[in-house]
Amino acid sequence: MIKQFIQNGQFDQALKWVQQERQASPKDAQIQFLEAVILAQQGQIERAIDAFKKMTEAYPDLPEPYNNLGVLYASKGRFDEARAAFDKAILTHASYAAAHKNLSDVQAQMTRQSYARALQVDPKVKVATAQLTMLGAITTERSDVSKIPGPLARTAPPAAITPPFTPAPSVDQGKLPEVTAKDIPVKPAKEATKEVAKPASKEATKEASKEAASSAEANLVKSAVQSWARSWSQKDMKKYFAAYASNFVPPDNMSRAKWESERELRITSKKKIQVAVSNFKIEVQGNKAKVNFSQVYESDNFKGNSRKSLELTKQSGIWLITRETVK
């Protein structure tokens, strides 16, 4: 619900939900992180900076708070502090791509400013600001993250359980046993004749046909979702709204007209949008389908991922969205 409010630009509602969650789980790192993200999106930069600073003190091994702190410092022109924050993010997680990219952009920005000062460029002329990436959630796969308490914290996957087995005798490398034709068991011709496969029964054939049809429909559903995400990324509002059925239920019982108006403003106001969908789980029953998938959303200065669910119905041979929820 909170992530859905954020993606729809309903930051006041998102903040109320977050504050309620914080009262219930004051030590939940994900909730603290989301609150700081919402404050930043509302333009309350100093409050967001303070919130992310507190997170870096409470969770010094997490790169995401350092990354977002660096983005906010850069937005205020405090590039030295931004660079230091990105450096700390990389120290906690050496391969963290977002922090590396942001650090590179900030260093380039500092270089441009140095050249501008050296060339005595008019101080009234603004130097283009770097387009840095603010993260929308804690996604680092680390054991310490799994120990953070709270309902939104990641849980560590259970250790793999391997059934007991008898190990094969060891063989010296270079001295592998030779296998000859006599070592390969061959059944007599009569026994082989007895085991000729029988034709599949009518029931089995019918079941196989049903499974094939279901698989084909699942592929069509997946294709419809991918097309919806592509239209969103391209800001093609005509195709985007065409992906929704006439009986689509907007969030918060909002009217369809108001929902479309708000979505169009929200989407077209962005310079760029990239929506990637993956990890599909599709259930098809007749002319209805339910799809759960991972969604990564990236806009001008925001990047977040979530697990999303769409309900679709087949109308005139086309799969259309009737309900949309963020988990």
C-alpha positions in Angstrom: 0.0 0.0 0.0 2.8 2.5 0.9 4.8 1.8 -2.2 1.6 2.2 -4.3 1.0 5.6 -2.8 4.6 6.6 -3.6 4.4 5.4 -7.2 1.1 7.3 -7.6 2.6 10.5 -6.2 0.2 10.4 -3.1 3.0 11.3 -0.7 0.7 12.7 2.1 -1.2 9.4 2.3 2.1 7.4 2.1 3.6 9.4 5.0 0.5 8.7 7.2 0.8 5.0 6.6 4.5 5.0 7.2 4.1 6.9 10.5 1.5 4.4 11.6 3.9 1.5 10.8 6.7 3.3 12.7 4.6 3.4 15.8 4.0 -0.3 15.5 7.6 -1.2 14.5 10.0 1.6 15.5 13.1 -0.4 14.7 12.0 -1.5 11.2 14.8 -0.2 8.9 12.6 -0.5 5.7 9.9 1.7 7.2 12.5 4.3 8.4 14.0 4.3 4.9 10.6 4.8 3.2 9.8 7.7 5.5 13.0 9.4 4.5 12.3 8.8 0.8 8.8 10.2 1.1 10.2 13.3 2.9 12.6 13.8 0.0 9.9 13.4 -2.6 7.8 16.0 -0.7 10.7 18.5 -1.0 11.5 18.3 2.8 15.2 17.9 2.0 16.6 18.9 5.4 14.3 16.5 7.2 15.1 13.8 4.8 18.9 14.4 5.2 18.5 14.2 9.0 16.5 10.9 8.7 19.1 9.3 6.4 21.9 10.5 8.7 20.3 8.8 11.6 20.0 5.6 9.6 23.7 5.6 8.7 24.4 5.9 12.4 22.0 3.1 13.3 22.8 0.8 10.3 26.4 1.7 9.2 26.7 -1.4 7.1 23.8 -0.5 4.8 24.8 1.3 1.5 21.3 2.6 0.6 21.0 5.3 3.3 24.5 6.6 2.4 23.6 6.7 -1.3 20.4 8.7 -0.8 22.1 11.0 1.7 24.7 11.7 -1.1 21.9 12.4 -3.6 20.3 15.0 -1.2 23.6 16.6 -0.4 24.3 17.0 -4.1 20.8 18.5 -4.7 21.8 21.2 -2.2 25.2 21.8 -3.9 27.1 20.2 -1.0 29.3 18.1 -3.3 32.1 17.3 -0.9 29.6 15.8 1.6 27.9 14.0 -1.3 31.2 12.5 -2.4 32.0 11.4 1.1 28.5 9.7 1.5 28.9 7.8 -1.8 32.4 6.7 -0.8 30.9 5.3 2.4 28.2 3.5 0.5 30.9 1.8 -1.7 32.9 0.9 1.4 30.0 -1.0 2.8 29.3 -2.7 -0.5 32.1 -2.5 -3.0 30.1 -3.5 -6.0 27.1 -1.2 -5.3 26.3 0.1 -8.8 24.1 3.0 -7.9 26.6 4.5 -5.6 29.4 4.1 -8.1 27.4 5.9 -10.8 26.3 8.7 -8.5 29.9 9.2 -7.3 31.1 9.4 -10.9 28.4 12.0 -11.7 29.2 14.1 -8.6 32.9 14.1 -9.4 32.2 15.2 -13.0 30.0 17.9 -11.6 32.8 19.1 -9.3 35.2 19.1 -12.2 32.8 21.2 -14.3 32.5 23.7 -11.5 36.3 23.9 -11.1 36.6 24.7 -14.8 33.9 27.3 -14.6 35.7 29.0 -11.7 39.1 28.8 -13.5 37.6 30.3 -16.7 35.8 32.9 -14.6 32.4 32.0 -16.0 29.6 34.3 -14.9 28.5 33.0 -11.5 24.9 33.7 -12.4 25.1 31.1 -15.2 23.9 27.8 -13.7 25.9 24.7 -14.4 23.6 21.7 -15.3 23.0 19.5 -12.2 23.8 15.8 -12.3 20.9 13.4 -12.6 21.5 11.2 -9.6 19.6 8.1 -8.6 17.7 7.9 -5.3 16.8 4.4 -4.2 13.3 3.6 -3.1 14.0 0.6 -0.8 16.7 -1.4 0.9 17.5 -4.2 -1.5 21.0 -5.2 -0.5 21.4 -9.0 -0.2 23.5 -9.2 3.0 23.2 -11.3 6.2 23.1 -8.3 8.4 20.1 -6.9 6.5 18.2 -10.2 7.2 18.6 -9.5 11.0 16.9 -6.1 10.9 13.6 -6.5 12.8 10.2 -5.5 11.4 7.5 -6.7 9.0 9.2 -5.3 5.9 12.7 -6.5 6.6 14.2 -9.1 4.3 14.4 -12.6 5.8 17.3 -14.8 5.2 16.5 -17.8 2.9 16.5 -21.2 4.7 19.6 -23.2 4.4 19.4 -25.9 1.6 18.6 -29.3 2.9 20.2 -32.2 1.1 19.0 -35.7 1.6 21.5 -38.2 3.0 23.4 -40.1 0.3 26.2 -42.6 0.0 29.3 -41.0 -1.6 30.8 -42.8 -4.6 34.3 -44.3 -4.1 37.0 -41.8 -5.0 38.9 -42.3 -8.3 42.4 -41.1 -8.9 42.5 -38.4 -11.7 44.2 -39.8 -14.7 43.4 -43.4 -13.8 39.7 -43.5 -14.7 38.3 -47.0 -15.1 37.9 -48.1 -18.7 34.4 -48.9 -19.7 33.9 -51.5 -22.4 30.9 -52.8 -24.3 30.6 -55.8 -22.0 30.1 -53.4 -19.0 26.9 -51.9 -20.6 23.8 -54.0 -19.8 21.7 -54.9 -22.8 18.2 -56.4 -22.4 17.3 -59.4 -24.6 15.3 -58.6 -27.6 12.1 -60.3 -26.2 12.1 -58.1 -23.1 12.7 -55.0 -25.2 9.7 -55.9 -27.3 7.5 -56.2 -24.2 8.4 -52.6 -23.2 7.3 -50.8 -26.4 5.4 -47.7 -25.3 1.6 -47.9 -25.6 -0.4 -45.2 -27.2 -1.5 -42.5 -24.8 -5.1 -42.8 -23.6 -7.8 -40.4 -24.6 -7.8 -38.9 -21.1 -4.0 -38.3 -21.1 -4.3 -36.7 -24.6 -7.1 -34.5 -23.4 -5.1 -33.4 -20.3 -2.0 -32.7 -22.4 -4.1 -30.5 -24.8 -5.6 -28.7 -21.8 -2.1 -28.0 -20.3 -0.9 -26.8 -23.7 -3.8 -24.4 -24.0 -3.3 -23.1 -20.5 0.4 -22.5 -21.2 -0.5 -20.6 -24.4 -2.9 -18.4 -22.5 -0.2 -17.8 -19.8 2.2 -16.6 -22.5 -0.5 -14.2 -23.8 -1.1 -12.8 -20.3 2.7 -12.3 -19.9 2.9 -10.6 -23.3 0.0 -8.3 -22.2 1.8 -7.3 -19.0 5.1 -6.7 -20.9 3.3 -4.5 -23.4 1.7 -2.5 -20.5 5.1 -1.9 -19.0 6.5 -0.9 -22.4 3.7 1.7 -22.9 4.4 3.1 -19.5 8.1 3.4 -20.2 7.4 5.1 -23.5 4.8 7.4 -21.9 2.4 6.3 -24.6 -0.8 7.2 -22.6 -3.2 5.9 -25.3 -1.7 2.4 -25.2 -1.2 2.6 -21.5 -4.8 3.3 -20.7 -5.9 0.8 -23.3 -4.3 -2.0 -21.2 -7.0 -1.5 -18.6 -10.5 -2.9 -18.8 -13.6 -0.7 -18.7 -14.4 -2.3 -15.3 -10.9 -1.6 -13.9 -11.0 -0.7 -10.2 -8.8 2.4 -9.4 -7.2 2.6 -5.9 -9.1 4.2 -3.0 -12.4 4.0 -4.9 -11.3 6.8 -7.2 -13.3 7.6 -10.3 -11.8 6.3 -13.6 -11.6 9.9 -15.0 -9.8 11.2 -12.0 -7.4 8.3 -11.9 -6.6 8.7 -15.6 -6.0 12.4 -15.1 -3.7 11.9 -12.2 -1.8 9.1 -13.9 -1.3 11.1 -17.1 0.1 14.1 -15.1 2.3 11.8 -13.0 3.7 10.0 -16.1 4.1 12.7 -18.7 5.7 15.1 -16.2 8.8 12.8 -16.0 11.7 13.3 -18.4 12.3 9.6 -18.5 10.6 6.5 -17.2 11.9 2.9 -17.3 9.7 0.0 -16.1 11.2 -3.5 -16.0 9.1 -6.6 -15.2 10.4 -10.1 -14.4 9.9 -13.2 -12.2 6.4 -13.9 -13.4 4.0 -16.2 -11.6 0.8 -16.6 -13.7 -2.5 -18.3 -12.8 -5.1 -18.7 -15.5 -8.7 -19.9 -14.9 -10.9 -19.6 -17.9 -11.1 -15.9 -19.0 -9.5 -14.7 -15.8 -5.9 -14.5 -14.8 -3.7 -13.3 -11.9 -0.1 -12.3 -12.3 2.5 -11.7 -9.6 5.8 -10.3 -10.8 8.8 -8.1 -9.8 8.8 -4.5 -11.0 11.7 -2.1 -11.1 10.6 1.5 -11.6 13.1 4.2 -12.5 12.4 7.9 -13.3 14.4 11.1 -13.3 15.7 10.9 -9.8 13.9 7.9 -8.2 14.5 4.1 -8.4 12.5 1.5 -6.5 11.4 -2.1 -6.8 8.4 -3.9 -5.6 6.4 -7.1 -6.0 3.2 -6.3 -7.9 0.0 -8.2 -8.6 -2.4 -7.7 -11.6 -5.7 -9.3 -12.1 -6.8 -9.6 -15.8 -9.8 -10.6 -17.8 -10.0 -11.7 -21.4 -12.4 -9.5 -23.3 -12.8 -9.9 -27.1 -9.7 -12.1 -27.2 -7.5 -9.5 -25.4 -6.2 -9.7 -21.8 -7.0 -6.5 -19.9 -6.2 -5.3 -16.4 -9.1 -5.2 -13.9 -7.2 -4.7 -10.6 -3.7 -3.5 -9.7 -2.0 -3.9 -6.3 1.5 -3.3 -4.9 2.6 -5.8 -2.2 
